[in-house]
Amino acid sequence: MIDAVTIDVVSDVVCPWCYIGKRRLEAAMASVPDVKVNVRWRPYQLDPTIPAQGKDRREYMLGKFGSEDRIKQIHANIVQLGAIEGISFDFDAIKVAPNTLDAHRVIRWAASAGEDVQNRLVGILFSAYFEQGQNIGDPTILLEAAQLSGMDVSVVETLLPSDADREAVQMEIATASRMGITGVPCFLLEGKYAVMGAQESAVLADAIRQVAQEKASAEA
């Protein structure tokens, strides 16, 4: 087993390309079984100006892209690519464009809840939003996701209504911007190498192997 490689994935849970990127990263990891990969999910907000209660998604998308035809074209492309990765995108089911700050807070807490809990939670949130049309800005939905991922729901239930880690998450997002990250997903390998966008799994696998070999050589 080659030395472990840490990948920080900067993403937003309302970014469809981030969901595709997650699946491609998992395929990449499976293709390099001799390298242990530690994945950490880092926050980013595509639109932090969305109010806490969210916005009507149809109106929001029209304001962003201008026409129904343009939106349908974008969605059709993503649906096609998602199907290849085993994702059943259902954009028609999504009624609310949520503010994702609270979701990122729960994801942050999941990092200390046990091995793979954070990764599992992120997958649950992606699926809840993109495949089931759930409002992942709703505390009830976030608590359900936390429970499904294996977190201690009583802790999340106590922390969520408070301001716990709100500023910490916002500072992390600001740090990502200062690093020059203007789009997601962004895969940061060992804090030194960045792979931008939902790259094909072969590209990610190659990056993982190269970084692992570089680490091994440096330590030797």
Residue pairs with C-beta under 8 A, 6 or more apart in sequence:
1 34
1 35
1 36
2 34
2 35
2 36
2 212
2 213
2 215
2 216
3 36
3 212
3 215
3 216
3 219
4 35
4 36
4 37
4 38
5 35
5 36
5 37
5 38
5 189
5 190
5 208
5 211
5 212
5 215
6 37
6 38
6 39
6 40
6 189
6 190
6 191
7 25
7 37
7 38
7 39
7 40
7 187
7 188
7 189
7 208
8 40
8 41
8 42
8 187
8 188
8 191
9 18
9 21
9 22
9 25
9 39
9 40
9 41
9 42
9 185
9 186
9 187
9 188
10 42
10 43
10 44
10 176
10 181
10 184
10 185
10 186
10 187
10 188
11 18
11 21
11 22
11 41
11 42
11 44
11 122
11 184
11 185
11 186
12 18
12 43
12 44
12 45
12 46
12 100
12 184
13 100
13 103
13 104
13 107
13 122
13 125
13 126
13 129
13 136
14 46
14 97
14 98
14 100
14 129
14 136
15 44
15 46
15 184
15 185
16 78
16 82
16 89
16 130
17 78
17 184
17 185
17 197
17 198
18 126
18 184
18 185
18 198
19 82
19 87
19 126
19 130
20 78
20 81
20 82
20 85
20 87
20 198
21 185
21 187
21 197
21 198
21 199
22 122
22 123
22 126
22 185
23 85
23 86
23 87
24 85
24 198
24 199
24 200
24 201
24 204
25 39
25 187
25 201
25 204
27 85
27 201
27 205
28 201
28 202
28 203
28 204
28 205
28 208
29 35
29 37
29 39
29 205
29 208
31 201
31 202
31 205
32 205
32 208
32 209
32 212
35 208
35 209
35 212
37 208
39 118
39 119
40 111
40 118
41 107
41 111
41 118
41 119
41 122
42 172
42 176
42 188
43 104
43 107
43 108
43 169
43 172
43 173
43 176
44 173
44 176
44 181
44 184
44 186
45 99
45 100
45 101
45 104
45 173
46 100
46 184
47 97
48 99
48 101
48 170
48 173
50 60
50 97
50 98
50 99
51 99
52 99
52 101
52 102
52 137
53 137
54 96
54 97
54 98
54 99
54 135
54 137
55 96
55 97
56 95
56 96
56 97
57 94
57 95
57 96
57 97
58 95
60 97
61 71
61 97
62 68
62 71
65 71
65 74
75 89
75 91
78 89
78 91
79 89
79 91
82 88
82 89
82 130
83 89
87 130
87 131
88 131
89 130
89 131
90 130
90 131
90 132
90 133
91 130
92 133
93 131
93 132
93 133
94 129
94 130
94 133
95 133
95 135
96 135
96 137
98 129
98 135
98 136
98 137
98 138
99 137
100 136
100 137
101 166
101 169
101 170
102 137
102 139
102 142
102 160
103 125
103 136
103 137
103 142
104 169
104 173
105 159
105 160
105 164
105 165
105 166
105 169
106 121
106 142
106 145
106 146
106 151
106 156
106 160
107 118
107 121
107 122
107 125
108 165
108 168
108 169
109 151
109 155
109 156
109 159
109 165
110 117
110 118
110 120
110 121
110 122
110 146
110 149
110 151
111 117
111 118
113 149
113 150
113 151
113 152
114 150
117 149
117 150
117 151
118 149
120 148
120 149
120 150
121 145
121 146
121 148
121 149
121 151
124 145
124 148
124 149
125 136
125 145
128 134
128 136
128 141
128 145
129 136
134 141
135 141
136 142
136 145
139 160
139 161
142 156
142 160
143 153
143 156
143 157
143 160
146 153
146 156
147 153
159 165
176 186
181 194
183 196
183 197
185 197
185 198
186 194
186 195
186 196
186 197
187 194
187 195
187 196
187 199
187 204
187 207
188 194
189 195
189 207
189 208
189 211
190 211
190 215
192 211
193 207
193 211
195 203
195 204
195 207
